[in-house]
Structure formats: C-alpha cells, structure tokens
Amino acid sequence: MFSFFIIISTSCFASEEILLDCANSFIMTYRANKSAPFKNLLQNSKAILIFPSVKKIGFLFGGMSGKGIMVLDPVGNNKEILTVGIGGGSLGLQVGYSDSTLVLFILNSAIISDIKDSKIVISTDANFAFGDINGGYKDIKDFQFSKDIYAYATDSGFFAGASFGGAVISLTNEHFRKNGYGYLQLQNALNGFGE
C-alpha cells in the first residue's frame, strides 16, 4: 500500500514539474525574443505547444527528444492542456549537443487534429516560420500571419547540421491536477499575454 502511494505521489509531482517548467519556459522564451509578436500570435493561435527542454545530440547519426504540453484555446475560457512529446532522428553531416526551450504557435486547426488523432511529422515542406518574424514590420497590427506554425526557442550548446525536419509530435499519456500549483502558474503565464 505504501509503495502504491509513493508511485502516485511521484506521478503527481512529475506532472506538476512539467507544468511549472512549461510556464517558466514560455516566459523565458518570450524574454529572449522580445521583438516577436507573442501577444498577437497567442490571440491568433488555435493551440500552443511548449517544450521546456528539447535535447539534440549528433555525430553523423542524430536524435532529438523532449516532453511538453499542448494548450488548446490558449486565450479562451475553455483551455484544454494535453501532454505531448517531440522526437526524431537524422543521418548526415552533423555534430554537437544542444538543449533548447521551444514554443510553437499553431494557427491551423488541422494540425491540432493530426496531433490529437495520432501524431504529426514536421517536415521540411511544412508551412513553418522559425525565429524573428517581426523584422521589417513597423506596426504589428499590419502583420498578416501566413504560416501554420510559428516557433521560438532559446538555445544552449552547439549543434551544426540538423534541423527540425522529420520531428514527430505526438500525445503522451501523462495527467495532471487542474487545481495544482503548476497548472495555476501556467494559467498566469498565458493570461499575462492574452489580455
């Protein structure tokens, strides 16, 4: 009986930790990309995906993996939060190690359906924008969102030769308490941008 309690407690703490990490990562990624139109992206997003740690390692063969969350209806009153994973492998001229925080703004509902139904592969032909999308725009209100996914990251380490092409995003089976501290901190982080 005692070991069952320890397993359940550990599971609850792990889910709280991922929510706290995601809340912190969202804020840190915003601070690292201050010229990005986070508020407008958040208001136009059908969902956001937050990965507090996406690790990539490679020397000819490469791989990447990370755990995070997908927030459906991020500025609405009916937020739904699901746990997701990202992973992939590659072969080619590459070397290094990096650990990145990754925030994806999803503007296309079909992508959400693909993730929920099974999984989605972000390939090199995906309608995808990475990094500073605000360059050259004087007024954010004039900015037209033309991509399905906008991605922002903070990086540590060095990795050369690989990209997100071929990364698989899928649902995981982790659960969390909607009245827990991690959930509330995530709500506070998102609500600070959605107003």
RASULNOR-V369478 format. One record per residue. N is the residue number from 1. RES is the residue in three letters. PHI is phi in degrees with one decimal (999 if undefined). Layout:
# RASULNOR-V369478
N/RES/PHI, N/RES/PHI
This chain:
# RASULNOR-V369478
1/MET/999, 2/PHE/-62.7, 3/SER/-66.3, 4/PHE/-62.8, 5/PHE/-61.9, 6/ILE/-63.6, 7/ILE/-63.7, 8/ILE/-65.2, 9/SER/-62.2, 10/THR/-61.5, 11/SER/-62.9, 12/CYS/-64.1, 13/PHE/-65.4, 14/ALA/-64.3, 15/SER/-70.1, 16/GLU/-62.1, 17/GLU/-63.3, 18/ILE/-65.5, 19/LEU/-67.0, 20/LEU/-63.7, 21/ASP/-61.4, 22/CYS/-67.7, 23/ALA/-60.8, 24/ASN/-63.7, 25/SER/-65.2, 26/PHE/-60.6, 27/ILE/-66.1, 28/MET/-65.8, 29/THR/-67.4, 30/TYR/-60.5, 31/ARG/-63.0, 32/ALA/-78.4, 33/ASN/-130.0, 34/LYS/-60.2, 35/SER/-80.6, 36/ALA/-75.9, 37/PRO/-82.6, 38/PHE/-55.4, 39/LYS/-61.4, 40/ASN/-66.8, 41/LEU/-62.0, 42/LEU/-61.5, 43/GLN/-69.0, 44/ASN/-95.2, 45/SER/-80.8, 46/LYS/-81.7, 47/ALA/-160.5, 48/ILE/-127.7, 49/LEU/-115.1, 50/ILE/-124.5, 51/PHE/-117.0, 52/PRO/-66.7, 53/SER/-151.7, 54/VAL/-113.7, 55/LYS/-96.1, 56/LYS/-123.7, 57/ILE/-141.1, 58/GLY/-165.8, 59/PHE/-153.7, 60/LEU/70.5, 61/PHE/-89.3, 62/GLY/-133.4, 63/GLY/-150.7, 64/MET/-143.0, 65/SER/-159.1, 66/GLY/-172.5, 67/LYS/-119.0, 68/GLY/-163.6, 69/ILE/-133.6, 70/MET/-118.5, 71/VAL/-105.9, 72/LEU/-86.7, 73/ASP/52.7, 74/PRO/-61.9, 75/VAL/-108.9, 76/GLY/-85.4, 77/ASN/-84.9, 78/ASN/-111.0, 79/LYS/-58.1, 80/GLU/-124.3, 81/ILE/-116.6, 82/LEU/-121.7, 83/THR/-87.4, 84/VAL/-135.7, 85/GLY/-129.9, 86/ILE/-129.5, 87/GLY/-163.5, 88/GLY/178.2, 89/GLY/-138.4, 90/SER/-153.1, 91/LEU/-130.5, 92/GLY/151.5, 93/LEU/-75.8, 94/GLN/-155.2, 95/VAL/-157.2, 96/GLY/128.7, 97/TYR/-143.9, 98/SER/-144.7, 99/ASP/-131.6, 100/SER/-120.5, 101/THR/-91.8, 102/LEU/-130.6, 103/VAL/-121.6, 104/LEU/-113.0, 105/PHE/-99.0, 106/ILE/-100.8, 107/LEU/-104.4, 108/ASN/-121.2, 109/SER/-61.6, 110/ALA/-62.5, 111/ILE/-66.6, 112/ILE/-62.4, 113/SER/-60.3, 114/ASP/-62.3, 115/ILE/-66.6, 116/LYS/-68.4, 117/ASP/-71.5, 118/SER/-158.2, 119/LYS/-162.7, 120/ILE/-131.1, 121/VAL/-109.4, 122/ILE/-84.9, 123/SER/-102.9, 124/THR/-67.6, 125/ASP/-96.6, 126/ALA/-67.9, 127/ASN/-80.0, 128/PHE/-138.3, 129/ALA/-120.2, 130/PHE/-123.8, 131/GLY/95.3, 132/ASP/-79.0, 133/ILE/-90.9, 134/ASN/-93.9, 135/GLY/-57.7, 136/GLY/87.8, 137/TYR/-100.1, 138/LYS/-83.1, 139/ASP/-133.2, 140/ILE/-58.6, 141/LYS/-62.1, 142/ASP/-86.7, 143/PHE/-76.4, 144/GLN/-105.7, 145/PHE/-76.8, 146/SER/-121.2, 147/LYS/-110.6, 148/ASP/-85.1, 149/ILE/-135.4, 150/TYR/-115.3, 151/ALA/-125.3, 152/TYR/-132.2, 153/ALA/-145.0, 154/THR/-120.2, 155/ASP/-120.2, 156/SER/-138.7, 157/GLY/98.5, 158/PHE/-133.9, 159/PHE/-145.6, 160/ALA/-124.9, 161/GLY/106.7, 162/ALA/-121.1, 163/SER/-134.4, 164/PHE/-80.6, 165/GLY/-55.5, 166/GLY/89.6, 167/ALA/-72.7, 168/VAL/-102.7, 169/ILE/-112.8, 170/SER/-146.5, 171/LEU/-70.7, 172/THR/-116.5, 173/ASN/-104.5, 174/GLU/-80.7, 175/HIS/-125.9, 176/PHE/-147.1, 177/ARG/-86.4, 178/LYS/-76.6, 179/ASN/-109.5, 180/GLY/-80.0, 181/TYR/-61.1, 182/GLY/-61.7, 183/TYR/-62.0, 184/LEU/-64.4, 185/GLN/-66.0, 186/LEU/-64.3, 187/GLN/-58.3, 188/ASN/-62.7, 189/ALA/-63.1, 190/LEU/-72.0, 191/ASN/-66.1, 192/GLY/-65.5, 193/PHE/-107.3, 194/GLY/-87.4, 195/GLU/-83.5
